[in-house]
Amino acid sequence: MSETKAIRRDLTNAPSCLKGEGVTRYFHTGKITTKAVDHVDFDFHEGELVSIVGESGSGKTTLSKMLLGLLKETDGKIYFQGKPRDISSRAKLKEYWSGIQAIFQDPFSSFNTFNKIDTVLLDCINMRGGKHLPMEKKTEMMTEACSFVNLKFAELTNKYPFELSGGQMQRLMIARIFLLKPKILLADEPTSMIDACSRATILDMLLQLRDEIGMTVIFITHDIGLAYYISDSIYIMEHGKFVESGPADEVILNPQAPYTKRLISDVPKIHEPWDLSTVG
């Protein structure tokens, strides 16, 4: 427990990097309106590790798409680095993406099948203004990025992403982030498709990257145990609303919302009888 608490940081006085006021997204199907995200407020700070926790259908993935600018909010405002976010044109959206990037649950759908790994990594260098660097320098940067995630660039060059294992592809996604160095990383269930050993390694890499470049990391997850282990702050989402939020210790050790209490009670405890009454 002491190790878990050691990673907590109070960043409430740190500069805000991504803030939302009344952020809402409705979907209309015929005469039916679905409130996927319903007037949520949030404030994520520089260097903070935040988890947004909820079950399938809670609205967390829709919210993540709005944060990335892939979905337009029906109502409300989003602020990026203290200013109203402007992604009204393709050029402005690309500029926004230079500051916020994502890694996803399924690494196989995150890469263009027809692009070699060299192209994937070179695109990242070019996005960060390194287009005119000599090839020797670019190779050095790609080698360093791969080494950071325990891959050898010399063994990857001229290969396609589909020639790698799922774990290697997850690592390659983090190598991309190492090169891009965004201010914000949105990680949508990034470890749910890999084994426990690889999961711990990937999490350690993300935490190390956060510490090295002061990046804000937003985890989208259904795993409240994982959220407690890694997070400075936690937001609990149910039916499109945040029903509880605050420092991780406060939310998990002293939950107020019935939904939060249920999520915690659903986590099996090794030294307690498992309550299966809610399963079915």
C-alpha positions, 0 to 999 in steps of 0.5 A, a space after each residue: 500500500 505504501 508503494 501505491 501511495 508513493 506515486 500519488 501527486 497533488 497537482 491541483 495547483 499545477 497549470 490546467 492542460 485540458 478542461 471541460 465545462 458542461 461537455 455533452 454529446 447526444 446521438 439521435 436515431 429517428 425520434 430517439 435521443 441518447 445522452 452518451 455524455 451528459 453535461 460533464 465538468 473536468 479539469 486535468 492538470 499538467 503532469 497529472 495521471 487521471 483515470 476515467 472509470 466506468 462500465 461499458 456504455 457509461 460514456 467514457 469512450 465517447 468522451 475520449 473521442 471528444 477529447 481527441 477532437 474526433 467527435 464534436 460536442 453537442 453542448 459545452 466547452 473544452 479548453 486546451 492549455 487555458 484557451 477555448 479549443 479551436 479545431 474548426 479547420 483541418 490545419 487547426 485540428 492537426 495542430 491540436 493533435 501535435 499536443 494530444 495523442 492516443 493509444 488504443 485497446 487494439 494495436 492491430 487497428 492502430 497502424 496502416 497495414 501497408 506502412 512499414 515500421 520505418 514509415 510509422 516512426 519517420 512520420 512521428 519525427 516529421 510531425 515534430 519538425 524533424 523532416 529535414 534532419 539527416 537520415 543518420 540522425 533520424 535512425 538514431 532517434 528511431 533506435 532510441 525510441 525502440 530501445 525505450 520500449 525494449 525493442 531493437 530497431 535493427 530487427 524491425 526495419 523494413 517489417 510491417 506492423 502485422 509481422 509483430 506480436 500484439 505485445 510488440 505492437 503495443 510497445 511500438 505505439 509507445 515508441 511513437 509517443 516517445 518520438 511525438 512527446 505530446 503534452 497529453 496522452 489519452 490511453 483507452 484500455 491500452 493493456 486489456 488485450 495483453 498478458 499480465 506480465 506485459 501489462 505491468 511492463 507497458 504501465 511502467 513504460 507509460 509512467 516513466 514517459 510521464 515522469 520524463 517529459 511531464 506528460 498528462 496521461 488520461 486512462 480510460 478504463 473499466 478496471 477500478 483496481 488499475 485506476 487506483 494503483 496508477 492514478 493521481 485523480 479518478 473520475 467515476 462515470 455512469 450513464 454519461 455523468 461523472 458521479 464522483 471524482 477526486 484524489 484516488 485515495 479519497 475516491 477509492 478509500 472513502 467512496 460516496 456514490 453508490 455506483 462507486 461502491 458497487 464497482 469497488 465491491 465487484 473487485 474480488 479480494 484474495 482474503 475474502 469470500 467472493 460475492 457472486 450475487 451481482 454476477 448474472 
